[in-house]
């Protein structure tokens, strides 16, 4: 099976490397020519455009930062659609609104292209290890056909329903993370005002009812920065991307007539962090920034 991989950044690089190490023939494309250089020793080929990549691929994977980039590589000049072959499967692993894969599936069907939306969770370290959690939407037969590819990228692969449900699940998951991160930041500053040590709060809360991914994965970074002045960031979790995901959740919720007051409030806090110039920092920076994060 020949794989085409578009988007070889922090997450995509590790994912593509795992596919190569699992014996797949892989052609890669990224706007940054340097992004693919590290994959060449593993046998990757370079495509000059999404169109060229589509012409030689049985399965195409996209791992891009936003809907604009996703739409450009699929429908733009020299895009996937202009080179895709009937029967090719496009696996959209970018975090986007569920309307994007539904629209792509409808348009792609005209060219005989099949679509799965399969966003991931786990960050860059798990992308490198091939242990991502993958939530997949699309026809079950296509899902089963692509399982060897998906299992090369993640150890937890879930088929959650029709096209768009994978993207929906990822937005729900990231909404929980975004809200939890703000709660952890506020709780830690309350703990500090009460004379509690951050390390003690971390150790006890992770074994108690306050346990969460935001606590376990992000608080150690904040503690490390406090002691060393440096943050060991997880590049796949910047504030800018968390803000984008909260914005998608808010739009969908409002469109469905839901009360999204908490999401609105939390989104505003992330916007303040961006205004402070922290958009590219890991979301663990919300802890340090908390005294300045007063919603407008």
C-alpha contacts under 8 A as a table, 3 or more apart, distances in Angstrom:
res1	aa1	res2	aa2	distance
1	X	24	X	6.36
1	X	25	X	6.81
1	X	57	X	7.99
1	X	58	X	6.22
1	X	59	X	7.58
2	X	24	X	6.40
2	X	25	X	5.00
2	X	26	X	6.02
2	X	27	X	7.86
2	X	56	X	7.20
2	X	57	X	5.04
2	X	58	X	5.21
2	X	59	X	6.50
3	X	24	X	6.78
3	X	25	X	6.05
3	X	26	X	4.74
3	X	27	X	6.34
3	X	57	X	5.30
3	X	58	X	6.06
3	X	59	X	4.98
3	X	60	X	5.78
3	X	61	X	7.45
4	X	26	X	5.67
4	X	27	X	4.82
4	X	28	X	5.76
4	X	29	X	7.79
4	X	53	X	5.89
4	X	54	X	6.87
4	X	56	X	7.69
4	X	57	X	5.38
4	X	58	X	7.67
4	X	59	X	6.20
4	X	60	X	4.50
4	X	61	X	6.10
5	X	8	X	7.46
5	X	12	X	7.92
5	X	16	X	6.83
5	X	26	X	7.07
5	X	27	X	6.28
5	X	28	X	4.79
5	X	29	X	6.32
5	X	60	X	5.86
5	X	61	X	4.82
5	X	62	X	6.07
5	X	63	X	7.78
6	X	12	X	7.86
6	X	28	X	5.90
6	X	29	X	4.87
6	X	30	X	5.89
6	X	50	X	7.38
6	X	60	X	7.61
6	X	61	X	6.12
6	X	62	X	4.80
6	X	63	X	6.21
6	X	64	X	7.55
7	X	12	X	5.71
7	X	13	X	7.88
7	X	28	X	7.95
7	X	29	X	6.57
7	X	30	X	5.25
7	X	62	X	6.07
7	X	63	X	4.92
7	X	64	X	5.38
8	X	11	X	7.04
8	X	12	X	4.24
8	X	13	X	4.58
8	X	16	X	7.47
8	X	28	X	7.51
8	X	29	X	7.25
8	X	30	X	5.92
8	X	35	X	5.75
8	X	36	X	6.56
8	X	63	X	7.40
9	X	12	X	5.11
9	X	13	X	5.55
9	X	35	X	6.45
10	X	13	X	5.81
10	X	14	X	7.16
10	X	124	X	6.24
10	X	235	X	6.81
10	X	236	X	6.68
11	X	14	X	5.81
11	X	15	X	6.46
11	X	63	X	7.61
11	X	123	X	7.03
11	X	124	X	5.13
11	X	127	X	5.97
11	X	128	X	7.86
11	X	236	X	6.69
12	X	15	X	5.03
12	X	16	X	5.94
12	X	63	X	5.96
12	X	127	X	7.72
13	X	16	X	5.29
13	X	17	X	6.21
13	X	35	X	7.53
13	X	36	X	7.61
13	X	39	X	7.58
13	X	128	X	7.93
14	X	17	X	5.11
14	X	18	X	6.37
14	X	124	X	7.25
14	X	127	X	5.24
14	X	128	X	4.25
14	X	129	X	7.63
14	X	130	X	7.83
15	X	18	X	5.25
15	X	19	X	6.54
15	X	127	X	5.40
15	X	128	X	6.31
15	X	130	X	6.77
15	X	153	X	5.88
16	X	19	X	5.15
16	X	20	X	6.40
16	X	26	X	7.68
16	X	39	X	7.81
17	X	20	X	5.13
17	X	21	X	6.17
17	X	39	X	6.43
17	X	42	X	7.15
17	X	128	X	7.68
18	X	21	X	4.99
18	X	22	X	6.11
18	X	128	X	7.17
18	X	129	X	7.65
18	X	130	X	6.27
18	X	152	X	6.28
18	X	153	X	6.52
19	X	22	X	5.09
19	X	23	X	6.64
19	X	24	X	5.61
19	X	26	X	7.49
19	X	149	X	7.23
19	X	152	X	5.91
19	X	153	X	7.10
20	X	23	X	5.31
20	X	24	X	5.14
20	X	25	X	6.50
20	X	26	X	6.49
20	X	42	X	6.39
20	X	43	X	6.97
20	X	44	X	7.16
21	X	24	X	7.39
21	X	42	X	7.22
22	X	152	X	6.59
25	X	43	X	7.77
25	X	44	X	7.21
26	X	43	X	7.66
26	X	44	X	5.32
26	X	45	X	6.27
27	X	44	X	5.73
27	X	45	X	4.50
27	X	46	X	5.51
27	X	47	X	6.16
27	X	53	X	6.47
27	X	57	X	7.77
28	X	36	X	6.84
28	X	44	X	6.83
28	X	45	X	6.18
28	X	46	X	5.17
28	X	47	X	5.83
28	X	53	X	7.24
29	X	36	X	7.44
29	X	46	X	6.28
29	X	47	X	5.41
29	X	48	X	6.73
29	X	49	X	6.52
29	X	50	X	6.67
29	X	53	X	7.23
30	X	33	X	6.39
30	X	35	X	6.64
30	X	36	X	7.24
32	X	35	X	5.43
32	X	36	X	7.83
33	X	36	X	6.15
33	X	37	X	7.24
34	X	37	X	5.33
34	X	38	X	7.89
35	X	38	X	6.98
36	X	39	X	5.39
36	X	40	X	6.80
36	X	44	X	8.00
36	X	46	X	7.37
37	X	40	X	5.48
38	X	41	X	6.78
39	X	42	X	5.39
39	X	43	X	6.83
39	X	44	X	5.63
40	X	43	X	5.22
40	X	44	X	4.92
40	X	45	X	6.91
41	X	44	X	7.36
47	X	50	X	7.25
47	X	52	X	5.99
47	X	53	X	5.36
48	X	52	X	6.45
48	X	53	X	7.53
49	X	52	X	5.25
49	X	53	X	6.29
49	X	78	X	6.32
49	X	79	X	7.17
50	X	53	X	4.97
50	X	54	X	6.05
50	X	73	X	6.12
50	X	74	X	7.48
50	X	78	X	6.30
50	X	79	X	5.01
50	X	80	X	5.02
50	X	83	X	7.80
51	X	54	X	5.15
51	X	55	X	6.42
51	X	78	X	4.95
51	X	79	X	4.86
51	X	80	X	4.69
51	X	81	X	7.07
51	X	82	X	5.78
51	X	83	X	4.52
51	X	84	X	7.16
52	X	55	X	5.23
52	X	56	X	7.00
52	X	78	X	7.85
52	X	80	X	7.98
52	X	83	X	6.45
53	X	56	X	5.65
53	X	57	X	6.33
53	X	80	X	7.56
53	X	83	X	7.77
54	X	57	X	5.22
54	X	58	X	7.96
54	X	60	X	6.96
54	X	80	X	5.54
54	X	81	X	7.87
54	X	83	X	5.21
54	X	84	X	4.88
54	X	85	X	7.27
55	X	83	X	5.09
55	X	84	X	5.68
55	X	85	X	6.56
57	X	60	X	6.31
57	X	88	X	7.18
58	X	87	X	7.58
58	X	88	X	4.97
58	X	89	X	6.53
59	X	88	X	5.68
59	X	89	X	4.77
59	X	90	X	5.88
59	X	91	X	7.26
60	X	88	X	7.48
60	X	89	X	6.22
60	X	90	X	4.76
60	X	91	X	6.04
61	X	90	X	5.99
61	X	91	X	4.79
61	X	92	X	5.93
61	X	93	X	6.81
62	X	70	X	7.37
62	X	90	X	7.75
62	X	91	X	6.49
62	X	92	X	5.09
62	X	93	X	5.70
62	X	94	X	6.43
63	X	92	X	6.87
63	X	93	X	5.18
63	X	94	X	4.73
64	X	67	X	7.94
64	X	69	X	6.33
64	X	70	X	6.16
64	X	93	X	7.71
64	X	94	X	5.17
64	X	95	X	7.86
65	X	69	X	6.82
65	X	70	X	7.88
65	X	94	X	6.54
65	X	95	X	7.31
65	X	241	X	7.70
66	X	69	X	5.60
66	X	70	X	6.35
66	X	94	X	6.97
66	X	95	X	6.82
66	X	96	X	6.34
67	X	70	X	4.89
67	X	71	X	6.02
67	X	95	X	7.95
67	X	96	X	5.69
67	X	97	X	7.70
67	X	100	X	7.35
68	X	71	X	5.26
68	X	72	X	6.17
69	X	72	X	5.08
69	X	73	X	6.37
70	X	73	X	5.59
70	X	74	X	6.39
70	X	94	X	7.59
71	X	74	X	5.23
71	X	75	X	5.73
71	X	76	X	7.00
72	X	75	X	5.46
72	X	76	X	4.46
72	X	77	X	7.73
72	X	79	X	6.97
73	X	76	X	5.71
73	X	78	X	7.89
73	X	79	X	4.93
73	X	80	X	6.23
74	X	79	X	4.82
74	X	80	X	4.59
74	X	81	X	5.77
75	X	79	X	5.20
75	X	80	X	6.61
75	X	81	X	5.96
75	X	82	X	7.74
76	X	79	X	4.88
78	X	82	X	6.20
78	X	83	X	7.73
79	X	82	X	5.64
79	X	83	X	7.18
80	X	83	X	5.49
80	X	84	X	5.79
81	X	84	X	5.31
81	X	108	X	7.14
81	X	111	X	7.48
84	X	88	X	6.77
84	X	111	X	7.28
84	X	113	X	7.09
85	X	88	X	5.75
85	X	111	X	7.28
85	X	112	X	7.03
85	X	113	X	7.08
86	X	111	X	6.10
86	X	112	X	4.15
86	X	113	X	5.62
87	X	112	X	5.62
87	X	113	X	5.55
87	X	114	X	6.57
88	X	112	X	7.29
88	X	113	X	5.17
88	X	114	X	6.19
89	X	113	X	5.89
89	X	114	X	4.64
89	X	115	X	5.59
89	X	116	X	7.39
89	X	142	X	7.91
90	X	113	X	7.03
90	X	114	X	6.09
90	X	115	X	4.79
90	X	116	X	6.26
91	X	115	X	5.91
91	X	116	X	4.76
91	X	117	X	5.68
91	X	118	X	6.33
92	X	101	X	7.22
92	X	115	X	7.50
92	X	116	X	6.22
92	X	117	X	4.70
92	X	118	X	5.75
92	X	119	X	6.94
93	X	117	X	6.13
93	X	118	X	4.69
93	X	119	X	4.07
93	X	120	X	6.50
94	X	118	X	7.66
94	X	119	X	5.57
94	X	120	X	7.89
95	X	119	X	5.74
95	X	120	X	7.96
95	X	167	X	6.45
95	X	170	X	6.94
95	X	171	X	7.47
95	X	245	X	7.61
96	X	100	X	6.67
96	X	167	X	6.29
96	X	171	X	7.89
96	X	245	X	7.76
96	X	248	X	7.68
97	X	100	X	5.73
97	X	101	X	7.94
97	X	167	X	6.29
97	X	168	X	7.08
97	X	171	X	7.66
97	X	248	X	6.23
98	X	101	X	5.94
98	X	102	X	6.62
98	X	163	X	7.94
98	X	164	X	4.36
98	X	165	X	6.72
98	X	166	X	7.65
98	X	167	X	4.96
98	X	168	X	5.55
99	X	102	X	5.14
99	X	103	X	6.05
99	X	164	X	6.57
100	X	103	X	5.21
100	X	104	X	6.12
100	X	164	X	7.71
101	X	104	X	4.88
101	X	105	X	5.87
101	X	115	X	7.29
101	X	116	X	7.48
101	X	117	X	6.06
101	X	163	X	6.69
101	X	164	X	5.78
101	X	167	X	7.95
102	X	105	X	5.14
102	X	106	X	6.28
102	X	163	X	5.92
102	X	164	X	5.80
103	X	106	X	5.21
103	X	107	X	6.25
104	X	107	X	5.15
104	X	108	X	5.70
104	X	115	X	7.48
105	X	108	X	5.04
105	X	109	X	6.00
105	X	113	X	7.56
105	X	114	X	6.55
105	X	115	X	5.39
105	X	163	X	7.80
106	X	109	X	5.45
106	X	110	X	7.39
107	X	110	X	5.84
107	X	111	X	7.69
108	X	111	X	5.38
108	X	112	X	6.39
108	X	113	X	4.88
108	X	114	X	6.75
108	X	115	X	7.67
109	X	112	X	4.79
109	X	113	X	5.21
109	X	114	X	6.46
110	X	113	X	7.40
114	X	142	X	7.71
115	X	138	X	6.74
115	X	163	X	7.65
116	X	136	X	6.63
116	X	137	X	5.68
116	X	138	X	4.91
116	X	139	X	7.58
116	X	142	X	7.65
116	X	143	X	7.25
116	X	163	X	6.48
117	X	135	X	8.00
117	X	136	X	5.62
117	X	137	X	5.15
117	X	138	X	6.68
117	X	163	X	6.51
117	X	164	X	6.26
117	X	165	X	7.67
117	X	166	X	5.54
117	X	167	X	6.21
118	X	134	X	6.05
118	X	135	X	5.28
118	X	136	X	4.22
118	X	137	X	6.35
118	X	166	X	5.48
118	X	167	X	6.85
119	X	134	X	5.97
119	X	135	X	5.91
119	X	136	X	7.03
119	X	166	X	6.41
119	X	167	X	6.17
119	X	170	X	6.36
120	X	132	X	6.29
120	X	133	X	5.54
120	X	134	X	4.54
120	X	135	X	6.44
120	X	170	X	7.35
121	X	132	X	5.87
121	X	133	X	5.15
121	X	134	X	6.57
121	X	170	X	7.74
122	X	125	X	7.44
122	X	126	X	5.48
122	X	127	X	7.01
122	X	131	X	7.67
122	X	132	X	5.19
122	X	133	X	6.34
123	X	126	X	5.73
123	X	127	X	6.29
123	X	132	X	7.69
123	X	234	X	6.87
123	X	235	X	7.86
123	X	236	X	5.38
123	X	237	X	7.04
124	X	127	X	4.88
124	X	128	X	6.25
124	X	234	X	6.67
124	X	235	X	6.98
124	X	236	X	5.83
125	X	128	X	5.25
125	X	129	X	6.50
125	X	234	X	7.87
126	X	129	X	4.89
126	X	130	X	5.88
126	X	131	X	5.06
126	X	132	X	5.43
127	X	130	X	5.16
127	X	131	X	6.39
127	X	132	X	5.84
127	X	153	X	6.92
127	X	154	X	7.78
128	X	131	X	7.89
129	X	132	X	7.99
130	X	152	X	6.22
130	X	153	X	4.48
130	X	154	X	5.07
130	X	155	X	6.96
131	X	153	X	6.39
131	X	154	X	4.26
131	X	155	X	4.76
131	X	156	X	7.21
132	X	153	X	6.26
132	X	154	X	4.05
132	X	155	X	6.13
132	X	156	X	6.65
133	X	154	X	5.55
133	X	155	X	6.55
133	X	156	X	4.75
133	X	157	X	5.96
133	X	158	X	7.98
134	X	150	X	7.69
134	X	154	X	6.31
134	X	156	X	6.20
134	X	157	X	4.74
134	X	158	X	6.17
135	X	157	X	6.13
135	X	158	X	4.95
135	X	159	X	6.15
135	X	160	X	6.53
135	X	166	X	4.95
135	X	167	X	7.72
135	X	169	X	6.90
135	X	170	X	7.18
136	X	143	X	7.59
136	X	157	X	7.45
136	X	158	X	5.91
136	X	159	X	4.74
136	X	160	X	5.83
136	X	161	X	7.35
136	X	165	X	7.08
136	X	166	X	4.41
136	X	167	X	7.77
137	X	159	X	6.10
137	X	160	X	5.74
137	X	161	X	5.12
137	X	162	X	5.04
137	X	163	X	4.55
137	X	164	X	5.58
137	X	165	X	4.86
137	X	166	X	4.33
137	X	167	X	7.34
138	X	142	X	7.24
138	X	143	X	6.80
138	X	159	X	7.93
138	X	161	X	6.28
138	X	162	X	4.46
138	X	163	X	3.97
138	X	164	X	7.18
138	X	165	X	7.72
139	X	142	X	5.49
139	X	143	X	6.28
139	X	161	X	7.66
139	X	162	X	6.11
139	X	163	X	7.05
140	X	143	X	4.88
140	X	144	X	6.14
140	X	159	X	7.53
140	X	161	X	7.98
141	X	144	X	5.23
141	X	145	X	6.25
142	X	145	X	5.04
142	X	146	X	6.29
143	X	146	X	5.24
143	X	147	X	6.25
143	X	159	X	7.32
144	X	147	X	5.19
145	X	148	X	7.55
146	X	149	X	5.43
146	X	150	X	6.31
147	X	150	X	4.92
147	X	151	X	5.85
148	X	151	X	5.28
148	X	152	X	6.38
149	X	152	X	5.29
149	X	153	X	6.95
150	X	153	X	5.30
150	X	154	X	6.22
150	X	157	X	7.08
151	X	154	X	5.10
151	X	155	X	6.01
151	X	156	X	7.80
151	X	157	X	7.03
152	X	155	X	7.87
154	X	157	X	6.39
159	X	166	X	7.70
160	X	165	X	6.16
160	X	166	X	6.27
160	X	169	X	7.93
161	X	165	X	5.65
161	X	166	X	7.39
162	X	165	X	5.83
163	X	166	X	7.22
164	X	167	X	5.35
164	X	168	X	6.18
165	X	168	X	4.75
165	X	169	X	6.02
166	X	169	X	5.18
166	X	170	X	6.37
167	X	170	X	5.16
167	X	171	X	6.32
168	X	171	X	5.24
168	X	172	X	6.32
169	X	172	X	5.14
169	X	173	X	6.12
170	X	173	X	4.99
170	X	174	X	6.07
171	X	174	X	5.13
171	X	175	X	6.01
171	X	245	X	6.27
171	X	246	X	7.70
171	X	248	X	7.33
171	X	249	X	6.08
172	X	175	X	5.12
172	X	176	X	6.49
172	X	249	X	7.15
173	X	176	X	5.30
173	X	177	X	6.51
174	X	177	X	4.90
174	X	178	X	6.03
174	X	242	X	7.33
174	X	245	X	6.60
174	X	246	X	7.38
175	X	178	X	5.16
175	X	179	X	6.25
175	X	245	X	7.05
175	X	246	X	5.80
175	X	249	X	6.75
175	X	263	X	7.75
176	X	179	X	5.36
176	X	180	X	5.95
177	X	180	X	5.03
177	X	181	X	5.99
177	X	213	X	7.41
177	X	214	X	6.39
178	X	181	X	5.32
178	X	182	X	6.69
178	X	242	X	6.48
178	X	246	X	7.13
178	X	266	X	7.62
179	X	182	X	5.38
179	X	183	X	6.42
179	X	263	X	7.36
179	X	266	X	6.38
180	X	183	X	4.99
180	X	184	X	6.11
180	X	212	X	7.51
180	X	214	X	6.14
181	X	184	X	5.14
181	X	185	X	6.24
181	X	214	X	5.27
181	X	215	X	7.52
181	X	283	X	7.44
181	X	284	X	7.57
181	X	286	X	7.46
182	X	185	X	5.12
182	X	186	X	6.32
182	X	266	X	7.19
182	X	286	X	7.04
182	X	287	X	7.91
183	X	186	X	5.28
183	X	187	X	6.09
184	X	187	X	5.09
184	X	188	X	6.11
184	X	214	X	7.03
184	X	215	X	6.43
184	X	287	X	7.59
185	X	188	X	5.34
185	X	189	X	6.50
185	X	286	X	6.31
185	X	287	X	4.43
185	X	288	X	7.90
185	X	290	X	6.35
186	X	189	X	5.29
186	X	190	X	6.32
186	X	287	X	7.53
186	X	290	X	6.91
187	X	190	X	5.03
187	X	191	X	6.14
188	X	191	X	4.90
188	X	192	X	6.19
188	X	198	X	6.91
188	X	201	X	7.68
188	X	287	X	7.52
189	X	192	X	4.96
189	X	193	X	6.28
189	X	287	X	7.93
189	X	290	X	7.76
190	X	193	X	5.13
190	X	194	X	6.40
191	X	194	X	5.08
191	X	195	X	6.46
191	X	196	X	5.22
191	X	197	X	7.46
191	X	198	X	7.50
191	X	201	X	7.50
192	X	195	X	5.13
192	X	196	X	5.34
192	X	197	X	6.68
192	X	198	X	7.21
193	X	196	X	7.51
196	X	200	X	7.19
196	X	201	X	6.96
197	X	200	X	5.35
197	X	201	X	6.34
198	X	201	X	5.05
198	X	202	X	6.10
198	X	223	X	7.10
199	X	202	X	5.08
199	X	203	X	6.16
199	X	223	X	7.30
200	X	203	X	5.19
200	X	204	X	6.09
201	X	204	X	5.40
201	X	205	X	5.78
202	X	205	X	5.36
202	X	206	X	6.04
202	X	215	X	7.12
202	X	216	X	7.65
202	X	219	X	7.03
202	X	220	X	7.92
203	X	206	X	5.69
203	X	207	X	6.87
204	X	207	X	5.41
204	X	208	X	6.30
205	X	208	X	4.79
205	X	209	X	6.72
205	X	210	X	5.03
205	X	211	X	5.52
206	X	209	X	7.64
206	X	210	X	6.45
206	X	211	X	4.29
206	X	212	X	7.08
206	X	215	X	6.96
206	X	216	X	6.50
207	X	210	X	7.85
207	X	211	X	6.42
208	X	211	X	5.83
211	X	215	X	6.35
211	X	216	X	7.26
212	X	215	X	5.16
212	X	216	X	6.25
213	X	216	X	5.07
213	X	217	X	5.65
213	X	218	X	7.62
214	X	217	X	5.59
214	X	218	X	5.35
214	X	219	X	7.19
215	X	218	X	5.64
215	X	219	X	5.32
216	X	219	X	6.26
216	X	220	X	7.18
217	X	220	X	6.68
217	X	221	X	7.62
218	X	221	X	5.43
218	X	222	X	6.73
218	X	283	X	7.56
218	X	284	X	4.99
219	X	222	X	5.09
219	X	223	X	6.26
219	X	284	X	6.66
219	X	287	X	7.93
220	X	223	X	5.05
220	X	224	X	6.04
221	X	224	X	5.04
221	X	225	X	6.16
221	X	231	X	5.98
221	X	232	X	6.21
221	X	233	X	7.18
221	X	284	X	6.58
222	X	225	X	5.12
222	X	226	X	6.19
222	X	231	X	7.03
222	X	284	X	6.14
222	X	285	X	6.87
222	X	287	X	6.74
222	X	288	X	7.01
223	X	226	X	5.06
223	X	227	X	6.42
224	X	227	X	5.27
224	X	228	X	5.93
224	X	229	X	7.56
224	X	230	X	7.08
224	X	231	X	6.51
224	X	232	X	7.77
225	X	228	X	5.14
225	X	229	X	4.65
225	X	230	X	4.59
225	X	231	X	4.74
225	X	232	X	7.71
226	X	229	X	5.68
226	X	230	X	7.68
228	X	231	X	7.93
233	X	281	X	7.46
233	X	282	X	5.67
234	X	237	X	5.87
234	X	238	X	7.84
234	X	282	X	6.24
235	X	238	X	6.31
235	X	281	X	7.85
235	X	282	X	6.52
236	X	282	X	7.80
237	X	241	X	6.86
237	X	242	X	7.02
237	X	281	X	7.95
237	X	282	X	5.24
237	X	283	X	6.12
238	X	241	X	5.58
238	X	242	X	6.48
238	X	279	X	6.53
238	X	280	X	5.16
238	X	281	X	5.08
238	X	282	X	4.17
238	X	283	X	5.53
239	X	242	X	5.04
239	X	243	X	6.06
239	X	270	X	6.93
239	X	273	X	7.71
239	X	274	X	7.34
239	X	278	X	7.05
239	X	279	X	4.87
239	X	280	X	6.02
239	X	281	X	6.00
239	X	282	X	5.90
239	X	283	X	5.04
240	X	243	X	5.16
240	X	244	X	6.31
240	X	274	X	7.12
240	X	279	X	4.70
240	X	280	X	6.08
241	X	244	X	4.92
241	X	245	X	6.28
242	X	245	X	5.16
242	X	246	X	6.23
242	X	283	X	7.61
243	X	246	X	5.14
243	X	247	X	6.13
243	X	267	X	6.37
243	X	270	X	6.03
243	X	271	X	7.18
244	X	247	X	5.12
244	X	248	X	6.38
245	X	248	X	5.11
245	X	249	X	6.28
246	X	249	X	5.02
246	X	250	X	6.12
246	X	263	X	6.96
246	X	267	X	6.20
247	X	250	X	5.08
247	X	251	X	6.23
247	X	267	X	7.02
248	X	251	X	5.20
248	X	252	X	6.20
249	X	252	X	5.24
249	X	253	X	5.98
249	X	263	X	7.92
250	X	253	X	5.12
250	X	254	X	6.04
250	X	260	X	6.43
250	X	263	X	6.41
250	X	264	X	6.92
251	X	254	X	5.30
251	X	255	X	6.02
252	X	255	X	4.97
252	X	256	X	6.27
253	X	256	X	5.11
253	X	257	X	6.38
253	X	258	X	5.22
253	X	259	X	7.35
253	X	260	X	6.44
254	X	257	X	4.94
254	X	258	X	5.42
254	X	259	X	7.10
254	X	260	X	6.83
255	X	258	X	7.54
260	X	263	X	5.30
260	X	264	X	6.16
261	X	264	X	5.02
261	X	265	X	6.22
262	X	265	X	5.11
262	X	266	X	6.18
263	X	266	X	5.14
263	X	267	X	5.87
264	X	267	X	5.17
264	X	268	X	6.31
265	X	268	X	5.27
265	X	269	X	6.66
265	X	295	X	7.33
266	X	269	X	5.08
266	X	270	X	6.56
267	X	270	X	5.19
267	X	271	X	6.30
268	X	271	X	4.94
268	X	272	X	6.39
268	X	295	X	5.75
268	X	296	X	7.15
269	X	272	X	5.16
269	X	273	X	6.51
269	X	293	X	5.87
269	X	294	X	6.75
269	X	295	X	5.30
270	X	273	X	4.98
270	X	274	X	6.33
270	X	293	X	7.99
271	X	274	X	5.00
271	X	275	X	6.25
272	X	275	X	4.96
272	X	276	X	6.34
272	X	293	X	5.93
272	X	294	X	7.30
272	X	295	X	6.78
272	X	296	X	7.81
273	X	276	X	5.07
273	X	277	X	6.72
273	X	278	X	5.62
273	X	279	X	6.66
273	X	286	X	7.42
273	X	289	X	7.35
273	X	293	X	6.47
274	X	277	X	5.14
274	X	278	X	5.17
274	X	279	X	4.56
275	X	278	X	7.36
275	X	279	X	7.90
277	X	280	X	7.91
278	X	281	X	5.31
278	X	285	X	7.73
281	X	284	X	7.95
281	X	285	X	6.47
282	X	285	X	5.87
283	X	286	X	5.66
284	X	287	X	5.96
284	X	288	X	7.86
285	X	288	X	5.41
285	X	289	X	6.17
286	X	289	X	5.00
286	X	290	X	5.69
287	X	290	X	5.29
288	X	291	X	7.63
289	X	292	X	5.61
289	X	293	X	6.34
290	X	293	X	5.03
290	X	294	X	7.97
291	X	294	X	7.39
